[in-house]
Amino acid sequence: MESLDRSMRISSLKESLVKKLSDALDKSTDKGWRKLGTIVSNDRRVKISSNDMEMCSLKVLELEGSPSHMLLRLMGERGCTTGHLIDYLKTLGNTEALQCLQPPALQIVIQPQSVALLCGYNLHLSCHAVGQSPLQYQWFKSKEEVPNGISPNLVISPVQLKDAGFYICRVNSGDAFEFSHWAEVDVLNISTLSGKSYPYLDGQLKLLIQPQSRRVDFGENVLLECGAVGRPIPQYQWHKNAVPIPNGTKRKLVVSHGMQDTYGRYHCVISNGADIICTNEVEVVTGPGLPVPEQLHATDKVALLIGNLSYQNHVQLKAPMVDVYDLTNLLRQLNFKVVSLLDLTESEMRNAVEEFLLLLHKGVYGLLYYAGHGYENYGNSFMVPVDAPNPYRSANCLCVQSILRLMQEKETGLNVFLLDMCRKRNFHCKSTPNIVLRVTANIVFGYATCQDAEAFELSSTGFINGVFVKFLKKRLLDDEKITVMLDRVAEDMGHFDATKGKQALEIRSSLSERRALTDVILPGDSEDQTHSRQWAKAHELPESMCLDFDCGAQIKLGFAAEFSNVLIIYTHIVKKPTDMSFCQAHVTDFSKELDVDPKEINRETPEETGIYLLSSSLPQHCLYTRISSLQKLRGELVFTVCLQGSFTDMDDDHPVHWTKTVNIGKPLIARLALHRAMRRNSCLQTCPIPHSPSCSPCHSPTPEHHLHQGGYHNPDYQSDFSHNNYLDVFEPMQGAVGGRGESYYDNLNLCHHEPDDCGPSNPIEASDDIDELQTAFINSLQLQSQ
């Protein structure tokens, strides 16, 4: 057991510990607080005056007043550390007070956490303790011992409905024992409700059971039910007509005829401390024969989010990482299957889109979000991969409209494209695509900016959203028709002074029904879930594990996902031998395919290794490693955990090393093999459109014709510009899961320099002929026959 950190200020000590110290000093006459004050007053590091001592003595006159407590508080305010206090108490000779600062014989360091999960999944509860004697564990459910529950980790596989309840763990160390906190386990059974499997649940708060509209006849009761899984366990609050219902704090709400004005609209707010989800709003109708409003639904919801920022031949961006992260969290709250990817090459983008298309079938809601460099020619939008040459042409990029054509073939229920990129012309691209789209009333385009305009980042020292997502994330969970929701986003953007006259949201839609991203999921009979399960497997995190080393030390290895292709590994020392003076564990020997920089792994804070968005939700006092570009991994992820330690009877300059090899298989997106070459029969490669890589390659011009790109823009600016297109805005960093606080803007200034040369390599206004072509394409999208 380690003792208290000597450098910690005593003002940071727990109140319970300070009270024990105060009681020990108050009851001692010759080795109490007065003598301690005298010792401290002689030390120049902590200045305690005679007036301070008189203030302490007056505490005796107060009911339950403690002069020792007052003295300790003053010492803390003057900078006294735990090390100083231990030295003072040794000089004082008060062994009882000193004993308060010694580590307990037994201490629980990891408490079990309440959780809600699905029936048939694996239940994991953990309780880890440290002690001076061998430890023994015993788990209880309520007052009954759990059979074979004698290890720090309680695993019930698979968990059943009967396993729901309250669990606690008792830890014994010699004559000492401690009980853990209570952990509540809620088990949901949704197989009878939807007939749908949920192979990917990562511990985040996720809504799985939506309430349904009901009709209640006079004198009858009706049950409204919702359900979510997550860790910590979700808390529920039902609302009727936007007003909280007293005692409506359970998953199930009984609506009876006896309730005053039973008719109304109901929804439930679900939270677990870190996240908040709202269910759909449903209607309860009273009286016989009244119809229940019919709800539109999706047979499934899938979303592909791509953020390209680390460009090889163009200006690098910052906002796409934050934008993709925030939208991922929000879309998952709406029950979308989401894959979020950063920094994809051309082949990786095409393979990701191909996997995305395999998930689509009749009635599915498909959403594609892209943030990065891009351009628009003749009404067709092109997304630019990170390995695109300078300048790039359609053969190097992905055409959004060709993806839409392939989505239409799947008879999807809703096709949504949110394009956070520039829409300037690319004069290096002379091709004129002829993409014939079907007439369907289910297409919605949300462009971050208008035709022939640019999308902007906000310049900041921290990580903040781009302009589009800054306002989109505030509206995305609204239970409104998606075009209505985007209209409100456009209105919000219109009030933003920094982009007035420079960037405005443009919406194009052929949607004829009230389709919303909040619509419920009701799987169809023809649904093929084989590939859906494979896609979901690609989001499973490796199970955390404890590694036991021969020296007696135990290391916990944990994992988290920042994106679908970014894995976080953290190591924590759970137990070390009492005679070991130093102990540290780190990970090493990663595959060269991942291009891991040894200088940026095994850092003491998440931020040091580039983990900015997940830092607040990761456990503390660990070493952190960020593994990006998992899509490049061809084999299983194998690495080494190295334990370095030294003992009290040996030279600290020559520590001992122990190693263990760990194989976690193919984590996250690595399972989908996006690194593969495009197949010859690929739908994205063989379709007769000019962006296909099967077309003749375009050669880059000589260096003097190379172009330089800024912001979310096209490459049509000369490379000697000293500024990129961005907004110089100073704004505090947003929270990792969507900050709740307001943003503050000062010194708003658009840094956009127009080039002096107006040659063909610079953006110019579109000609009338081009406008006509674009209008023709838009009209074809808006239900005109081909």
C-alpha positions in Angstrom: 0.0 0.0 0.0 1.3 3.5 -0.9 1.1 6.2 1.8 -0.5 9.6 1.2 1.2 11.8 -1.4 3.6 14.1 0.7 3.3 16.9 -1.8 -0.5 17.1 -1.5 -1.9 20.0 0.5 -3.8 19.2 3.6 -6.6 21.3 2.4 -7.2 18.5 -0.2 -7.6 15.8 2.4 -11.0 14.2 2.8 -13.2 15.7 5.5 -13.6 12.4 7.2 -9.8 12.1 7.6 -9.5 15.7 8.8 -12.2 15.0 11.4 -10.2 12.0 12.7 -7.1 14.1 13.0 -9.0 16.8 14.8 -10.5 14.4 17.3 -7.1 12.9 18.1 -5.5 16.3 18.6 -8.5 17.7 20.6 -8.5 15.0 23.2 -4.7 15.1 23.9 -3.6 17.5 26.6 0.2 17.4 26.3 0.4 16.4 22.6 -2.6 18.3 21.3 -3.3 21.2 19.0 -1.6 23.9 21.2 1.8 22.2 21.1 1.3 21.5 17.4 0.6 25.2 16.8 3.8 26.1 18.6 5.8 23.7 16.4 4.3 25.0 13.2 4.8 28.7 14.2 8.5 28.0 14.4 8.6 26.9 10.8 8.9 29.7 8.3 7.3 27.6 5.5 3.9 27.7 7.3 3.2 31.0 9.0 0.9 30.6 12.0 0.7 33.7 14.2 -0.4 34.2 17.8 -3.6 35.7 16.5 -4.3 32.5 14.7 -3.8 30.5 17.8 -6.2 32.7 19.7 -8.8 32.2 16.9 -8.4 28.5 17.3 -8.9 28.6 21.1 -12.2 30.5 20.7 -13.6 27.4 18.9 -13.9 25.7 22.3 -16.7 28.1 23.2 -18.8 26.9 20.2 -21.1 24.0 20.2 -19.2 21.0 18.7 -16.4 23.5 17.9 -12.9 22.0 17.3 -9.8 24.2 17.7 -7.7 21.4 16.0 -10.0 21.5 13.0 -9.6 25.3 12.8 -5.8 25.0 13.1 -5.6 22.4 10.3 -7.7 24.6 8.1 -5.4 27.6 8.7 -2.4 25.4 8.0 -3.9 24.3 4.7 -4.6 27.9 3.7 -1.0 28.7 4.4 0.3 26.0 2.0 1.0 23.2 4.5 1.5 19.8 2.7 0.8 16.3 4.0 4.6 15.8 4.2 4.9 18.9 6.5 2.1 17.7 8.7 3.6 14.2 9.1 6.9 15.8 10.1 5.1 18.0 12.7 3.2 15.1 14.2 6.4 13.1 14.5 8.0 16.0 16.4 4.8 16.2 18.4 4.9 12.5 19.2 1.2 12.0 18.8 1.1 8.4 17.4 -2.7 8.3 17.3 -2.8 11.3 14.9 0.0 9.9 12.9 -1.9 6.6 12.5 -4.7 8.6 10.9 -2.3 9.4 8.0 -1.2 5.9 7.5 -2.8 3.8 4.8 -5.6 1.6 5.9 -5.0 -2.2 6.1 -7.6 -2.6 3.4 -8.9 -0.2 0.8 -11.3 -0.6 -2.1 -9.9 1.3 -5.1 -12.3 0.3 -7.8 -16.0 0.2 -7.0 -18.6 -1.7 -8.9 -20.8 0.4 -11.1 -24.5 0.1 -11.7 -25.5 -0.9 -15.3 -28.5 -1.6 -17.5 -28.0 -4.2 -20.2 -29.8 -6.5 -22.5 -30.9 -10.0 -21.7 -28.4 -12.5 -23.2 -25.4 -10.2 -22.9 -22.5 -10.6 -20.5 -22.7 -8.8 -17.1 -19.3 -7.5 -15.8 -19.0 -6.0 -12.3 -15.6 -5.2 -10.9 -14.3 -4.6 -7.4 -10.6 -4.2 -6.8 -8.9 -3.6 -3.4 -5.4 -3.3 -2.0 -4.3 -4.5 1.4 -1.4 -5.6 3.5 -2.5 -9.3 3.5 -3.9 -11.6 0.8 -7.3 -10.6 -0.3 -10.5 -12.6 -0.4 -13.6 -11.6 -2.4 -17.3 -12.6 -2.0 -20.1 -11.2 -4.1 -23.7 -11.0 -2.9 -27.0 -10.4 -4.6 -29.1 -8.6 -2.0 -28.3 -10.8 1.1 -27.5 -14.1 -0.8 -24.0 -15.1 -1.7 -23.4 -15.4 -5.5 -22.3 -18.9 -6.3 -18.6 -18.9 -7.4 -18.5 -15.1 -6.9 -15.1 -15.1 -5.2 -13.0 -13.1 -7.7 -12.6 -9.3 -8.1 -14.5 -9.5 -11.4 -18.1 -10.9 -11.3 -19.1 -12.2 -14.8 -22.6 -13.6 -15.5 -22.8 -15.0 -19.0 -25.3 -14.7 -20.4 -27.3 -12.5 -18.1 -31.0 -13.3 -17.6 -34.0 -11.4 -16.4 -33.7 -13.1 -13.0 -30.2 -11.6 -12.6 -31.6 -8.1 -12.2 -31.2 -6.7 -8.7 -28.6 -5.2 -6.3 -25.1 -6.5 -5.9 -22.4 -5.8 -3.4 -18.9 -7.3 -2.8 -17.2 -8.0 0.6 -13.4 -8.0 0.6 -11.4 -9.6 3.5 -7.7 -9.0 4.3 -6.7 -10.8 7.5 -8.9 -9.5 10.3 -10.0 -6.5 8.3 -13.0 -6.4 5.8 -14.7 -3.8 3.7 -17.9 -3.7 1.7 -18.1 -2.1 -1.7 -20.8 0.2 -2.9 -24.1 -1.3 -4.0 -24.5 -1.7 -7.7 -27.9 -2.0 -9.4 -28.3 -4.2 -12.4 -31.3 -3.7 -14.7 -31.9 -6.3 -17.4 -34.0 -5.4 -20.5 -35.7 -8.0 -22.7 -36.7 -6.5 -26.0 -36.7 -9.5 -28.3 -40.5 -9.8 -27.9 -41.0 -6.2 -28.7 -39.1 -5.7 -32.0 -37.6 -9.0 -33.1 -34.3 -7.1 -33.6 -30.8 -8.0 -32.4 -28.4 -5.4 -31.0 -25.0 -6.9 -31.4 -23.2 -3.6 -30.6 -23.7 -1.9 -27.3 -20.5 -0.3 -25.9 -21.7 0.8 -22.4 -22.8 4.3 -23.6 -26.3 5.4 -22.9 -28.5 4.0 -25.7 -32.2 4.1 -26.1 -33.6 0.7 -27.2 -37.3 0.7 -26.3 -39.4 3.6 -27.6 -42.9 4.3 -26.1 -45.9 3.8 -28.5 -49.0 5.8 -28.9 -52.1 4.2 -27.2 -55.8 4.4 -27.0 -57.4 4.0 -23.6 -61.1 3.3 -23.2 -63.0 4.6 -20.2 -62.1 2.8 -17.0 -59.0 1.0 -18.5 -55.3 1.5 -17.9 -52.7 1.6 -20.5 -48.9 1.0 -20.1 -46.3 3.2 -21.6 -42.8 1.7 -21.6 -39.3 2.8 -22.6 -35.9 1.4 -21.9 -32.2 2.2 -22.2 -29.0 0.5 -21.5 -25.7 2.0 -20.3 -23.3 2.4 -17.5 -24.0 4.1 -15.1 -27.6 2.9 -14.9 -30.1 5.2 -16.7 -32.5 7.3 -14.7 -36.0 8.0 -16.0 -38.4 11.0 -15.8 -41.7 10.9 -17.7 -43.4 14.1 -18.9 -46.9 14.8 -20.0 -47.4 17.8 -22.2 -43.8 18.8 -21.4 -44.5 18.8 -17.6 -42.7 16.3 -15.4 -45.0 13.7 -13.9 -44.7 13.2 -10.1 -43.5 9.7 -9.3 -43.0 9.0 -13.1 -39.4 7.9 -12.5 -39.6 4.2 -13.7 -39.2 2.7 -17.1 -42.9 1.8 -17.2 -45.6 4.4 -16.7 -49.2 3.3 -16.1 -51.7 5.8 -17.6 -55.1 5.2 -16.0 -58.6 6.7 -16.6 -58.4 7.9 -13.1 -55.6 10.2 -14.0 -56.9 13.7 -14.6 -57.0 14.5 -18.3 -55.5 11.3 -19.4 -55.4 12.4 -23.0 -52.1 14.1 -23.9 -48.6 13.8 -25.3 -46.0 11.9 -23.3 -42.3 11.5 -23.5 -39.5 10.4 -21.2 -36.2 12.0 -20.5 -33.4 9.4 -19.7 -30.1 10.3 -18.2 -27.1 8.7 -16.6 -25.1 11.7 -15.4 -23.1 12.1 -18.5 -25.6 11.8 -21.3 -29.3 12.7 -21.8 -31.7 11.1 -24.3 -35.3 12.0 -25.0 -37.8 9.4 -26.3 -40.2 10.0 -29.1 -43.3 12.0 -28.0 -46.4 9.7 -28.2 -50.1 10.4 -27.8 -52.6 8.8 -25.5 -56.2 9.1 -26.8 -59.2 8.4 -24.6 -62.6 7.2 -25.7 -63.8 4.3 -27.8 -63.3 4.3 -31.6 -60.8 7.1 -31.7 -57.9 6.3 -34.1 -54.3 6.2 -32.8 -52.1 8.5 -35.0 -50.0 6.4 -37.4 -46.3 6.8 -37.0 -43.8 6.8 -39.8 -41.0 4.4 -39.1 -37.7 3.2 -40.5 -36.7 -0.5 -40.9 -33.3 0.5 -39.7 -31.1 3.6 -39.4 -27.5 3.7 -40.5 -25.0 6.6 -40.8 -21.5 7.0 -42.2 -19.6 10.0 -40.9 -16.3 10.9 -42.5 -14.0 13.7 -41.4 -10.8 14.4 -43.4 -8.4 16.8 -41.8 -4.8 15.5 -42.2 -4.3 16.1 -45.9 -1.0 15.1 -47.5 -1.0 17.7 -50.2 -3.4 20.4 -49.0 -4.0 22.6 -46.0 -4.9 20.6 -42.9 -8.1 21.2 -41.1 -9.1 21.0 -37.4 -12.9 21.1 -37.0 -13.9 17.8 -38.8 -12.6 15.8 -35.8 -14.8 17.6 -33.3 -17.8 17.7 -35.8 -17.7 14.0 -36.5 -17.3 13.2 -32.8 -20.3 15.3 -31.7 -22.6 14.1 -34.5 -21.7 10.4 -33.7 -22.9 10.8 -30.1 -26.1 12.5 -31.2 -27.0 10.1 -33.9 -26.4 7.1 -31.6 -29.0 8.7 -29.3 -31.4 8.5 -32.2 -30.6 4.7 -32.6 -28.5 5.1 -35.7 -25.9 2.5 -36.4 -23.0 4.9 -36.8 -19.5 4.4 -38.1 -17.2 7.5 -37.7 -13.9 7.6 -39.6 -11.1 10.1 -39.8 -8.5 10.7 -42.5 -9.4 8.3 -45.2 -7.5 7.8 -48.5 -9.4 7.4 -51.8 -9.6 3.6 -51.6 -10.5 3.6 -48.0 -13.4 6.1 -48.6 -14.7 4.0 -51.5 -14.5 0.8 -49.4 -16.2 2.5 -46.5 -19.1 3.7 -48.8 -19.4 0.2 -50.2 -19.8 -1.3 -46.8 -22.3 1.4 -45.9 -24.3 0.6 -49.0 -24.5 -3.1 -48.1 -26.4 -2.1 -45.0 -29.2 -0.4 -46.9 -32.4 -2.1 -47.9 -36.1 -1.2 -48.2 -37.3 1.3 -45.6 -33.8 2.1 -44.1 -32.9 5.6 -43.2 -29.4 6.3 -44.6 -27.3 9.3 -43.6 -24.0 10.4 -45.0 -22.1 13.2 -43.3 -18.8 14.5 -44.8 -16.5 17.2 -43.4 -13.3 18.1 -45.3 -12.1 19.6 -48.6 -14.5 19.5 -51.5 -15.9 21.2 -54.6 -19.0 21.2 -56.8 -19.1 21.2 -60.6 -22.3 21.2 -62.6 -24.5 20.5 -59.6 -22.4 17.4 -58.5 -20.6 17.5 -55.2 -17.2 15.8 -54.8 -15.5 14.7 -51.5 -11.7 14.9 -51.4 -9.7 12.1 -49.8 -6.6 12.9 -47.7 -4.2 11.5 -50.4 -5.7 13.5 -53.3 -3.0 15.1 -55.5 -2.6 18.8 -55.9 -4.6 19.8 -57.9 -7.3 17.1 -57.8 -10.0 16.1 -60.3 -13.1 14.0 -60.2 -11.0 10.8 -60.8 -9.4 11.4 -57.4 -12.6 12.1 -55.5 -15.9 10.6 -54.6 -19.1 12.0 -56.2 -22.0 12.3 -53.8 -24.6 12.0 -56.5 -23.3 8.7 -57.7 -23.6 7.4 -54.1 -27.2 8.7 -54.0 -28.0 6.8 -57.2 -26.8 3.6 -55.6 -28.8 4.3 -52.4 -31.9 4.8 -54.5 -31.5 1.2 -55.9 -31.9 -0.1 -52.3 -35.4 1.5 -52.0 -34.4 3.3 -48.8 -37.0 5.1 -46.7 -34.9 8.3 -46.4 -31.6 9.5 -47.9 -29.9 12.3 -46.1 -26.7 14.0 -47.1 -25.0 16.6 -44.8 -22.1 18.1 -46.7 -19.8 20.3 -44.6 -17.4 21.4 -47.4 -16.7 24.1 -50.0 -18.9 24.2 -53.1 -16.6 26.3 -55.3 -15.9 25.4 -58.9 -12.9 23.3 -59.6 -11.6 24.5 -63.0 -9.0 21.7 -63.2 -11.9 19.3 -63.5 -13.4 19.5 -67.0 -15.6 16.4 -66.9 -19.4 16.8 -67.0 -21.1 13.9 -65.2 -24.3 12.5 -66.5 -25.8 10.8 -63.4 -29.4 9.8 -63.9 -31.3 9.8 -60.6 -34.7 8.1 -60.1 -37.7 10.1 -59.1 -38.1 9.4 -55.4 -39.7 11.6 -52.7 -37.2 10.8 -49.9 -34.0 12.8 -50.6 -32.7 15.6 -48.4 -29.4 17.6 -49.0 -28.1 19.8 -46.3 -25.2 21.9 -47.6 -23.1 23.8 -45.1 -22.9 26.6 -47.6 -24.5 28.0 -50.7 -23.6 27.2 -54.3 -20.2 28.6 -55.4 -19.4 29.5 -51.8 -17.1 28.3 -49.1 -17.6 26.7 -45.7 -15.6 28.0 -42.8 -13.8 26.8 -39.7 -13.6 28.9 -36.5 -10.0 29.8 -35.6 -9.3 28.9 -32.0 -6.6 27.6 -29.8 -8.9 24.8 -28.7 -10.9 22.2 -30.6 -14.3 23.6 -31.6 -17.0 22.8 -34.2 -17.2 24.2 -37.6 -19.9 26.8 -38.3 -22.5 24.2 -39.6 -22.2 21.6 -36.9 -22.0 24.3 -34.2 -25.7 25.0 -34.9 -26.8 21.6 -36.2 -26.0 19.8 -33.0 -28.4 22.0 -31.1 -31.3 20.9 -33.3 -30.5 17.4 -34.4 -32.5 15.6 -31.6 -35.6 17.7 -32.3 -38.6 15.5 -33.1 -39.4 17.4 -36.3 -39.5 16.7 -40.0 -35.9 16.8 -41.1 -36.4 19.7 -43.4 -38.1 21.7 -40.7 -35.2 20.9 -38.4 -32.7 22.0 -41.0 -34.7 25.2 -41.6 -34.3 26.1 -38.0 -30.5 25.4 -38.2 -30.4 27.8 -41.2 -32.2 30.5 -39.2 -29.8 30.0 -36.3 -26.8 30.3 -38.6 -28.3 33.4 -40.1 -28.1 35.2 -36.7 -24.4 34.4 -36.4 -22.6 37.7 -37.1 -19.3 36.1 -38.0 -20.7 34.4 -41.1 -23.4 36.8 -42.2 -23.0 37.3 -46.0 -20.3 34.6 -46.1 -21.9 31.3 -45.3 -25.5 30.2 -45.3 -27.1 26.7 -45.1 -28.7 25.5 -48.3 -31.4 22.8 -48.2 -32.5 20.8 -51.2 -35.3 18.3 -50.7 -37.8 16.1 -52.5 -39.3 14.8 -49.2 -43.0 14.4 -49.4 -43.7 12.8 -46.0 -43.0 13.9 -42.4 -39.9 11.8 -42.1 -37.7 12.7 -39.1 -34.5 11.4 -37.7 -36.3 10.6 -34.5 -38.7 8.1 -36.2 -38.9 4.7 -34.5 -37.4 1.5 -36.0 -39.7 -1.3 -36.9 -37.7 -4.0 -38.8 -39.3 -5.3 -42.0 -39.9 -8.9 -43.0 -37.3 -8.8 -45.8 -34.5 -7.4 -43.7 -31.2 -9.2 -44.1 -29.3 -8.7 -40.9 -26.2 -10.8 -41.8 -24.1 -7.9 -42.9 -25.7 -5.6 -40.3 -24.3 -7.9 -37.6 -20.9 -7.9 -39.3 -21.0 -4.1 -39.4 -21.9 -4.0 -35.7 -19.1 -6.3 -34.8 -16.7 -3.8 -36.3 -17.6 -1.5 -33.4 -17.0 -3.9 -30.6 -14.3 -2.9 -28.2 -11.9 -5.5 -26.8 -12.8 -6.6 -23.2 -10.7 -5.0 -20.5 -8.3 -7.4 -18.9 -6.1 -7.8 -15.9 -2.6 -9.1 -16.4 -0.8 -10.9 -13.6 3.0 -10.7 -13.6 5.4 -13.1 -11.9 6.6 -10.4 -9.5 3.1 -10.3 -8.0 2.0 -7.1 -9.7 -1.4 -6.9 -11.5 -2.0 -4.5 -14.4 -5.4 -3.5 -15.8 -5.6 -3.0 -19.5 -8.6 -0.9 -20.7 -9.9 0.2 -24.1 -12.1 3.0 -25.4 -13.1 4.2 -28.9 -12.7 7.8 -29.8 -13.8 7.0 -33.4 -14.5 3.8 -35.3 -10.9 3.8 -36.5 -9.3 5.3 -33.3 -8.6 3.1 -30.3 -7.5 4.3 -26.9 -5.5 2.0 -24.7 -4.9 2.8 -21.0 -2.9 0.9 -18.4 -3.5 1.1 -14.6 -1.6 -0.6 -11.8 -4.2 -2.5 -9.7 -1.8 -4.3 -7.3 1.9 -4.2 -6.6 4.0 -6.1 -4.0 4.6 -4.3 -0.7 8.4 -4.5 -1.2 8.3 -2.9 -4.6 9.2 0.8 -4.4 8.6 1.7 -8.0 6.2 0.2 -10.6 5.1 1.3 -14.1 3.5 -0.4 -17.0 3.5 0.7 -20.6 2.6 -0.7 -24.1 4.9 -1.0 -27.0 5.8 -3.0 -30.2 2.8 -2.0 -32.4 2.5 -3.0 -36.0 4.3 -0.7 -38.4 1.1 -0.4 -40.5 -0.3 1.9 -37.7 2.6 4.3 -37.8 2.6 4.8 -34.0 5.0 7.4 -32.8 6.8 6.0 -29.7 7.1 9.6 -28.3 3.3 10.0 -28.2 2.3 6.9 -26.4 2.2 5.9 -22.7 1.6 9.5 -21.6 0.4 10.5 -18.2 -2.5 12.6 -19.4 -4.9 11.9 -22.4 -4.2 15.3 -23.9 -0.4 14.6 -24.2 -1.2 11.7 -26.6 -3.8 13.6 -28.6 -6.9 12.4 -26.8 -8.9 15.6 -26.4 -12.5 14.6 -26.9 -12.6 11.5 -24.6 -10.3 12.8 -21.8 -13.1 13.6 -19.3 -14.6 10.1 -19.5 -11.4 8.1 -19.2 -10.2 6.7 -15.8 -7.6 8.8 -14.1 -4.1 7.8 -13.0 -3.3 5.7 -16.0 -0.9 5.8 -18.9 -2.7 6.5 -22.2 -2.0 5.6 -25.8 -4.0 6.6 -28.9 -3.9 4.3 -31.9 -5.4 5.9 -35.0 -5.9 4.7 -38.6 -7.1 1.2 -37.6 -8.4 0.8 -41.1 -4.8 0.2 -42.3 -4.4 -2.8 -40.0 -4.2 -6.0 -42.1 -3.7 -8.5 -39.3 -4.6 -8.8 -35.7 -3.5 -6.1 -33.3 -0.7 -7.6 -31.2 1.4 -5.6 -28.8 3.6 -5.9 -25.7 2.8 -4.8 -22.2 6.1 -4.1 -20.4 6.2 -3.8 -16.6 9.1 -1.9 -15.1 9.8 -2.1 -11.4 12.3 -1.9 -8.6 12.4 -3.2 -5.1 13.4 -1.5 -1.8 16.5 -3.7 -1.5 17.9 -3.0 -4.9 19.3 -0.1 -6.9 16.6 2.1 -8.4 18.9 2.9 -11.3 18.7 -0.8 -12.5 15.0 -1.7 -12.6 13.7 -5.1 -13.5 11.5 -5.7 -16.6 8.7 -8.1 -17.2 6.8 -8.4 -20.5 3.6 -10.0 -21.7 2.3 -10.2 -25.3 -1.3 -9.2 -25.8 -3.5 -10.1 -28.9 -6.8 -8.2 -29.1 -7.7 -9.4 -32.5 -9.1 -6.9 -35.1 -10.6 -4.1 -33.0 -13.3 -1.7 -34.3 -13.2 -0.9 -38.0 -10.2 -3.2 -38.7 -12.6 -6.1 -39.1 -14.0 -4.6 -42.3 -10.6 -4.5 -44.2 -11.1 -1.0 -45.7 -7.4 -1.2 -46.7 -8.2 -3.7 -49.5 -7.9 -2.7 -53.1 -11.2 -1.9 -54.8 -12.7 -5.0 -56.3 -13.0 -5.1 -60.1 -16.7 -5.6 -59.8 -17.2 -2.9 -57.2 -20.4 -0.9 -57.7 -18.4 2.3 -57.1 -15.8 1.4 -59.7 -17.7 0.0 -62.6 -20.5 2.6 -62.7 -20.1 4.8 -65.8 -19.3 8.0 -64.1 -16.1 10.1 -64.5 -15.0 9.9 -60.8 -14.4 6.2 -61.1 -10.7 5.1 -60.7 -11.2 2.9 -63.7 -11.1 6.0 -65.9 -7.9 7.2 -67.3 -5.8 8.9 -64.6 -5.4 12.6 -64.6 -1.8 13.8 -64.4 -0.9 16.6 -62.0 0.5 19.7 -63.6 4.0 21.0 -63.1 4.9 22.4 -59.7 4.4 26.0 -60.8 0.7 25.1 -61.4 0.1 23.5 -58.0 -2.6 25.0 -56.0 -3.0 25.7 -52.2 -6.2 25.0 -50.4 -7.6 26.4 -47.1 -10.4 25.7 -44.7 -13.1 23.4 -46.1 -12.4 24.6 -49.6 -11.2 23.7 -53.1 -7.6 24.1 -54.2 -8.1 27.1 -56.5 -5.9 29.6 -54.5 -2.3 30.1 -55.3 0.2 28.5 -52.9 1.8 31.7 -51.8 -1.2 33.0 -49.8 -0.3 33.8 -46.3 -3.8 33.1 -44.9 -6.4 30.4 -45.3 -10.1 30.9 -45.4 -11.2 30.7 -41.8 -12.9 32.8 -39.2 -10.7 34.3 -36.5 -12.9 33.5 -33.5 -11.8 33.0 -29.9 -14.2 30.5 -28.4 -13.8 28.2 -25.4 -13.5 24.5 -26.2 -16.8 22.6 -26.4 -17.5 19.5 -24.3 -16.6 16.1 -25.7 -20.2 15.0 -25.8 -21.8 18.3 -26.8 -21.1 21.2 -24.4 -24.0 22.7 -22.5 -22.4 26.1 -22.0 -22.9 29.1 -24.2 -20.1 30.2 -26.6 -18.5 33.7 -26.4 -17.1 35.4 -29.4 -14.8 38.3 -29.4 -12.7 40.0 -32.1 -14.8 38.5 -35.0 -12.8 38.8 -38.2 -13.0 37.0 -41.5 -9.5 36.2 -42.7 -10.1 35.7 -46.4 -7.7 37.2 -48.9 -8.7 37.5 -52.5 -5.9 36.6 -55.0 -4.5 39.4 -57.2 -4.4 37.1 -60.2 -7.7 36.4 -61.8 -6.4 33.6 -64.0 -8.1 30.2 -64.5 -6.6 28.8 -61.4 -8.7 31.1 -59.2 -12.4 30.8 -58.2 -14.7 32.9 -60.4 -18.4 33.3 -60.6 -20.2 30.6 -62.5 -21.3 31.4 -66.0 -24.9 31.6 -67.1 -24.5 28.3 -69.0 -23.2 26.6 -65.8 -26.2 28.0 -63.8 -28.5 26.5 -66.4 -26.9 23.1 -66.1 -27.1 23.2 -62.3 -30.8 24.3 -62.5 -31.6 21.4 -64.8 -30.0 19.0 -62.4 -31.9 20.4 -59.4 -35.1 20.2 -61.2 -34.5 16.6 -62.1 -34.0 16.0 -58.4 -37.2 17.6 -57.5 -39.5 14.9 -59.0 -39.3 15.8 -62.7 -39.3 12.7 -64.9 -36.0 11.8 -66.6 
